[in-house]
Each structure stands twice: as structure tokens, then as C-alpha cells.
Amino acid sequence: MKTKIKNIMPLAFFLFLITVGCKGDIAFDPGPFAPGSGEDRTLLTFHVTDEAGKPIDGAYVVSYRRLAPKHIRVGEGFTREDGEIQIEDASHTTTGYATVVAPGYNSKKIALNIEQKQNNNIAVTLAEQDVLKVMSYNIQEGFKNNAQLRQEFTNWVKLYDPDIILLQEMMHFTDASFATFAKAYGHDYAVLTKTVGIPTGITSKKEIKDIRKVVQTGVLHHGYVTGETSGIRVFSIHLCPYELDNERNVHQIARKDEIKIIMDDAALYTDVPVIIGGDFNDHNEFDRDSYGSAYRYAGRDHTVTNTLKVYNFHDTYPLLNNVFKPTWPVDNVSSNGPNEGARLDYLFVSNNAKNTVVYADIIQSTSTDKFSDHYPTYIEIKK
């Protein structure tokens, strides 16, 4: 995991290409698209330490720059043994943000105000982990049954080291192989809704209790699985991908009906926090409003996400973020930027958990660019 990576990411915005090279030594290779030399470069040198001031080796930094009304990813990589990583900003912009994560620590998002054509030293302090980490991920047909991708995922996910993962499209897994897969990244407990069709699943470091697998052919397109772990009731869901007029929607399943069934179920659990995560295949008003009139999904249906609001559940990403960030489709987003994507994947929390959410993100990186056609959603909550 600590192999230093080099990420060159051309993005066609405002008639220029943005590219960054990140290396694990002092030498800096800007890549073929970097502008100028020497004094023309804008460098960001991140210094990542723990609360005692000790450098953190292998922290992962992803840097974003603001091109209104969106942010674009311009560089990423691991810190060296001295806790440093240097990233070039070729965007000629002055504001943005960076996310910093490391196993054993709470993650952090920091605002960036950049001085152009000079080296910017950015100090980041990570607190020792005292949160519960939860991820939700549609992993596209069980990684297309690609053993190498599965292995790369089990290595990558240890960087975030989530306590709970809610998974969708768990095809090509049996109960036994799914349990083995989960153990590879440190989760001793795993459950699938089913082993045919397109299952959802849950894995956890701690025991999953009171498990219910809900499969209703002709009523729920994929079904869902729910259980209690780490003192939280979790639901892994995947709503119908088809509209009612699509010939592939043979049972005429409406997402608004699916979510009503799920929310009536979730409403029964009032004594514990509840997290509902998955691929909702539905849009939301936050993205429409935060991006503005240029957002090409603005006129889409918001019934599903609004239904969760009626049940007093909260979309975790807007709790701590005010800028648009898509979860799908990965190929288009990674090549052409966030305007080419939408947020279809969510982690919602019940009202009694709203104030415990301390970090929320959509994980976009060179790794998640290749695992699936969706990006994972991720939160950290107070224990």
C-alpha cells in the first residue's frame, strides 16, 4: 500500500490540461502536460504528522482545485517516511481542498488557499482513530469476476480500514467465497441477501446480529439485507435501475415503492442509530442546488431521496460538504470531470445519528477509478 504512485490526469477544462506527478523521492517529474519549469511551477508540499508531531508514513493525500462551480482532482499520492508528499498544481487556480487519510487515524478534509508559482507548505495533523468508519460501494458485478481486481481492492480498502462495508452488485460470490473475501481485508463477518441475481451484502469487523434478508420478486428489484453491528442497524440496498417505461423493467417496479418498503422497515428501529447505504439510482436536490443551473441532471426525479427526508433521515455528504461531487459513471468522471457525472450512491443516517457524523466523502482516486463504474461513499461517525 505504501508504494508511491504517479498520477497524471489530463482534464479538458477551459482549454487547458491539468496534470500532476507525485513521486516518493525529492526529484519531481511534472509529466508531459506540466507547464513551464522552475519558477513557473506551483507546488504543494504536504507535511502529515500525528498529534505528537511524528511524521505519518503512507498517509494518502488527494488534492482538488476549484473551477467554479465544481472541484476537479489534480493530484494524489502517499506520504514518504518523513510524512511529506509534493504535488504540482498546474491549474492556475488559488482555492480548493485536500483529503488526507491513513489507517489508524481519523480522516481530514482541509481547505486550500494557494499562492501561485511558489512552493506552498501545508501542515496536516491527524488524530488517532476514535471514530467508526463506514463505507458503501457498488462494485460492478462482483468486480466482473476479476480475481486481480478483487485482490487490489482488498489491499486498497485497508488504507481506509472501515469497520463496516455495505456492498452492492455482489455477483459471482457464494456465501463461503464472500466470507473469505471479507476476511482478506480484516472483516470476520459477512452476509449476502442471496447468491443468485444481483445481491447486496454487509461485511463487518464485529458480529452482525439480527440479520434479515429481504427478497420479494416482482416487488423489490434486487432486495436488501439488514443487520445490527457495532451498535448500529445497517441496511445495504440497491434500487431498480430502470424507469417504468423501460422494457427491461418487466415487473414495473418503481423506486418510490421500493424505498417506501425499506423506510417502513427502518422506522421500526428507534432504539439504535440506523445507516442506510447503497445504490439508489436516484438524484437529489442538494446536487441540483449546489452545482447550479449547469448541472445536467437538475431536472431528474428526486422522489426517493426526498422520501428519506420525510422519514427524518439525513444524506451524510451534504452534512459536511457544500460542493458537488459525483459517484457515477467513473470512466466519464475520471476522464472529463465532475460535470459528466451524477450522485446515485448515498449513506443516509437516522436523526439520532445526524450529529455524530464527523467526516463524509465520495472517494475518488486512481484506485477507485478502476474498481467499478461507481465511486464509494464513506463516512466516519463518533463512537
C-alpha positions in Angstrom: 0.0 0.0 0.0 2.9 2.3 0.6 4.2 2.1 -3.0 4.5 5.7 -4.1 2.3 6.3 -7.1 2.4 8.7 -10.0 -0.8 10.1 -11.2 -1.1 12.1 -14.5 -4.6 13.2 -15.0 -5.4 15.3 -18.0 -8.8 17.1 -17.8 -10.3 19.2 -20.6 -11.5 22.3 -18.8 -11.3 25.9 -20.1 -8.9 24.9 -22.9 -6.1 23.6 -20.8 -4.9 20.3 -19.4 -4.3 19.7 -15.8 -1.8 17.1 -14.9 0.1 16.2 -11.7 3.0 13.9 -11.0 3.6 12.6 -7.4 6.8 10.8 -6.6 8.1 9.3 -3.4 11.5 11.0 -3.6 12.7 14.6 -3.8 13.1 14.6 -7.5 9.9 15.9 -9.2 8.6 14.7 -12.5 5.8 17.0 -13.7 4.8 14.7 -16.5 4.3 15.7 -20.2 1.5 18.2 -19.6 3.0 20.3 -16.9 3.6 23.9 -17.8 6.9 25.7 -17.7 9.8 25.0 -15.4 11.4 26.3 -12.2 9.7 29.5 -11.1 6.6 28.7 -13.2 5.6 25.8 -11.0 3.1 25.9 -8.2 3.9 23.2 -5.7 2.0 21.9 -2.7 4.1 20.2 -0.1 2.0 18.4 2.5 3.6 17.6 5.9 1.4 15.0 7.6 2.0 14.2 11.3 0.2 12.7 14.3 -0.8 14.8 17.3 2.7 14.3 18.9 4.3 15.7 15.8 5.6 12.3 14.5 5.6 12.0 10.7 3.0 9.6 9.2 4.4 7.4 6.5 1.8 6.2 4.0 -0.9 8.7 4.5 -2.8 9.2 1.3 -3.4 12.8 0.1 -5.8 13.7 -2.8 -5.8 17.4 -3.9 -8.7 19.1 -5.5 -8.8 22.6 -7.1 -11.9 24.8 -7.6 -13.0 25.6 -11.1 -16.4 27.1 -10.3 -18.9 25.7 -9.7 -17.0 22.4 -9.3 -13.8 21.0 -7.9 -11.5 18.8 -10.0 -8.9 16.3 -8.8 -5.4 17.4 -9.7 -3.1 15.2 -7.8 -2.7 12.4 -5.2 -0.2 10.0 -3.6 1.3 8.6 -0.4 3.5 10.4 2.0 7.1 9.3 2.5 8.7 8.2 5.7 9.2 11.9 6.6 5.4 12.4 6.3 5.8 14.6 3.2 4.4 14.4 -0.3 4.8 17.1 -3.0 2.1 17.7 -5.7 2.2 20.2 -8.5 -0.8 22.3 -9.2 -0.9 23.1 -12.9 -4.5 24.5 -12.8 -3.6 28.2 -12.2 -6.3 28.4 -9.5 -6.0 29.5 -5.9 -8.6 27.6 -3.9 -9.6 24.1 -3.4 -9.3 21.3 -0.8 -7.5 18.1 0.0 -8.5 14.9 1.8 -5.9 13.1 4.0 -6.5 9.5 5.2 -4.4 6.9 7.0 -5.2 3.6 8.7 -5.4 4.1 12.5 -6.3 7.8 12.2 -9.3 10.0 11.7 -9.6 11.3 8.2 -9.4 15.0 7.5 -10.5 17.4 4.8 -8.6 20.7 4.6 -9.3 23.9 2.7 -6.5 25.1 0.4 -5.6 28.7 -0.4 -2.7 28.5 -2.9 0.0 31.0 -3.7 0.8 30.6 -7.4 4.3 30.0 -8.8 5.8 29.0 -5.4 6.1 26.1 -3.0 3.2 26.0 -0.6 3.9 24.2 2.7 0.7 22.7 4.2 0.8 21.1 7.6 -1.8 18.4 8.4 -2.3 16.8 11.8 -4.3 13.6 12.0 -5.8 12.4 15.3 -5.6 8.8 16.4 -8.7 7.0 15.4 -11.7 7.3 17.7 -14.5 7.0 15.1 -16.5 4.3 13.5 -15.7 4.1 9.7 -18.5 3.1 7.3 -18.2 2.6 3.5 -20.8 1.8 0.9 -19.7 0.6 -2.6 -21.4 -0.7 -5.7 -18.5 -2.9 -7.0 -20.0 -3.6 -10.5 -20.9 -7.2 -10.9 -18.5 -8.5 -8.3 -15.5 -6.9 -9.9 -16.6 -8.6 -13.2 -15.3 -11.8 -11.5 -11.8 -10.5 -12.0 -9.5 -12.0 -9.3 -6.8 -9.4 -9.7 -9.3 -6.5 -9.1 -10.6 -8.3 -6.0 -7.1 -8.6 -4.7 -6.3 -5.0 -5.4 -9.5 -3.9 -3.6 -8.6 -5.9 -0.5 -5.2 -4.2 -0.4 -6.6 -0.7 -1.1 -9.5 -0.8 1.4 -7.1 -1.3 4.2 -6.0 2.3 3.7 -9.4 3.4 4.9 -9.8 0.4 7.2 -13.6 0.7 7.5 -15.4 -1.1 10.4 -18.4 -1.8 8.2 -18.8 -2.0 4.4 -22.2 -2.1 2.6 -21.8 -3.7 -0.8 -23.9 -3.8 -3.9 -23.7 -6.0 -7.1 -22.1 -8.9 -5.2 -22.3 -11.2 -8.2 -20.0 -14.2 -8.6 -19.8 -14.8 -4.8 -21.1 -17.7 -2.8 -21.6 -17.3 1.0 -18.3 -19.1 1.5 -16.3 -17.1 -1.0 -17.8 -13.8 0.3 -16.7 -14.7 3.8 -13.2 -15.4 2.6 -13.1 -12.2 0.6 -14.1 -10.2 3.7 -11.5 -11.9 5.9 -8.8 -10.8 3.4 -9.4 -7.1 4.5 -10.0 -7.9 8.2 -13.7 -8.4 8.4 -14.7 -11.6 10.2 -18.4 -11.3 9.5 -20.2 -11.2 6.1 -23.7 -11.7 4.8 -25.3 -11.7 1.4 -29.0 -11.2 0.6 -28.8 -14.1 -1.9 -26.3 -15.9 -4.2 -28.3 -15.5 -7.4 -29.2 -12.4 -9.4 -27.5 -9.2 -8.1 -27.1 -9.4 -4.3 -26.3 -6.8 -1.7 -24.1 -7.5 1.2 -22.6 -6.4 4.5 -19.2 -7.1 6.0 -18.1 -6.0 9.5 -15.2 -6.3 11.9 -17.8 -7.2 14.6 -20.6 -9.7 14.7 -23.6 -8.9 12.6 -26.8 -9.8 14.6 -30.5 -9.9 13.9 -29.9 -10.4 10.2 -32.8 -10.2 7.7 -32.5 -10.9 4.0 -35.4 -9.3 2.2 -36.1 -10.7 -1.3 -39.5 -10.0 -2.8 -39.6 -11.0 -6.5 -41.7 -8.5 -8.6 -41.7 -6.0 -5.7 -38.1 -5.3 -4.9 -35.7 -5.4 -7.9 -32.6 -6.6 -6.0 -33.8 -7.0 -2.4 -31.8 -5.8 0.6 -30.1 -7.1 3.7 -30.1 -5.6 7.1 -28.4 -6.4 10.4 -27.1 -4.8 13.6 -23.3 -4.5 14.2 -21.2 -2.2 16.3 -24.3 -0.9 18.0 -25.8 0.3 14.6 -28.6 -1.0 12.5 -27.4 -1.0 8.8 -29.2 -1.6 5.5 -27.4 -2.4 2.3 -29.8 -1.5 -0.6 -29.9 -1.4 -4.4 -32.9 0.1 -6.0 -34.2 -0.6 -9.5 -32.0 0.8 -12.3 -34.9 1.1 -14.8 -37.6 3.5 -15.3 -41.2 2.3 -15.6 -41.3 2.7 -19.3 -38.1 0.6 -19.8 -38.9 -2.8 -21.4 -36.4 -4.4 -19.1 -38.5 -3.4 -16.1 -40.7 -6.5 -16.6 -42.3 -6.2 -13.1 -43.0 -2.5 -13.4 -41.1 -1.8 -10.2 -41.0 1.8 -9.1 -38.1 3.0 -6.9 -40.5 5.1 -4.9 -42.4 2.0 -3.9 -39.1 0.1 -3.1 -37.9 2.9 -0.8 -41.2 3.1 1.0 -40.9 -0.6 1.9 -37.4 -0.1 3.1 -38.1 3.0 5.1 -41.1 1.4 6.8 -38.8 -1.3 7.9 -36.0 1.1 9.0 -38.6 3.1 11.0 -39.1 0.2 13.3 -35.6 0.6 14.8 -35.8 3.6 17.1 -33.5 2.4 19.9 -30.3 2.4 17.8 -28.7 4.6 15.1 -29.6 3.5 11.6 -27.5 3.8 8.5 -29.0 3.1 5.0 -26.4 2.9 2.2 -26.3 1.8 -1.3 -27.0 2.5 -5.0 -30.3 4.4 -5.0 -30.3 5.0 -8.8 -31.9 8.4 -8.0 -30.9 12.0 -7.9 -31.2 14.7 -5.2 -31.9 18.3 -4.7 -28.6 19.1 -3.0 -26.6 18.3 -6.1 -29.0 20.3 -8.3 -28.8 23.3 -6.0 -25.1 23.2 -5.2 -24.0 22.8 -8.8 -26.5 25.3 -10.2 -28.3 25.5 -13.5 -25.4 24.0 -15.5 -26.0 20.6 -13.7 -27.4 18.5 -16.5 -29.2 16.1 -14.0 -31.0 19.0 -12.3 -34.4 18.2 -13.7 -34.3 14.5 -12.7 -36.6 12.9 -10.2 -35.8 13.4 -6.5 -38.7 11.3 -5.1 -36.5 8.6 -3.5 -34.1 10.9 -1.7 -36.9 13.2 -0.6 -38.7 10.2 0.9 -35.8 9.5 3.2 -36.1 13.1 4.4 -39.8 12.6 5.2 -38.7 9.7 7.4 -36.2 12.1 9.1 -33.1 10.5 7.6 -30.2 12.7 6.5 -28.0 12.5 3.4 -24.5 12.5 5.0 -22.5 14.1 2.2 -24.3 17.5 2.4 -24.0 17.5 6.2 -20.3 18.3 5.9 -19.8 19.4 2.3 -21.2 22.2 0.1 -19.8 21.3 -3.3 -20.9 18.8 -6.0 -19.1 15.5 -6.2 -20.4 12.6 -8.4 -20.4 8.8 -7.7 -21.1 7.7 -11.3 -20.1 6.9 -14.1 -16.5 6.5 -13.2 -15.0 6.4 -16.7 -16.6 9.6 -17.8 -15.9 11.4 -14.5 -12.3 10.4 -14.3 -11.7 11.5 -18.0 -13.9 14.5 -18.3 -14.5 15.9 -14.8 -17.5 16.1 -12.4 -19.9 17.8 -14.8 -20.1 14.4 -16.6 -21.4 12.6 -13.5 -24.2 12.3 -11.0 -24.5 11.2 -7.4 -26.6 8.0 -7.3 -24.9 6.4 -4.2 -25.6 7.5 -0.7 -25.2 6.9 3.0 -28.2 8.2 5.0 -28.3 8.2 8.8 -31.3 8.4 11.1 -31.9 11.6 13.1 -30.4 10.2 16.2 -27.1 9.8 14.4 -27.0 13.0 12.4 -24.8 14.9 14.9 -22.3 12.0 15.2 -21.2 12.3 11.6 -17.7 14.0 11.6 -16.4 13.1 8.1 -18.2 12.4 4.8 -16.7 11.9 1.4 -17.0 10.3 -2.0 -13.7 8.5 -2.6 -12.2 9.4 -6.0 -8.7 8.1 -6.6 -6.6 6.3 -9.1 -7.6 3.1 -7.3 -11.4 3.7 -7.3 -11.1 4.8 -11.0 -10.6 1.2 -11.9 -12.6 -1.0 -9.4 -16.1 -0.2 -10.6 -18.3 2.1 -12.6 -19.3 3.7 -9.3 -17.2 5.5 -6.6 -17.7 4.5 -3.0 -19.3 6.7 -0.4 -17.7 7.0 3.0 -18.4 8.4 6.5 -16.8 8.5 9.9 -19.0 8.8 13.0 -18.4 9.3 16.7 -18.4 6.1 18.7 
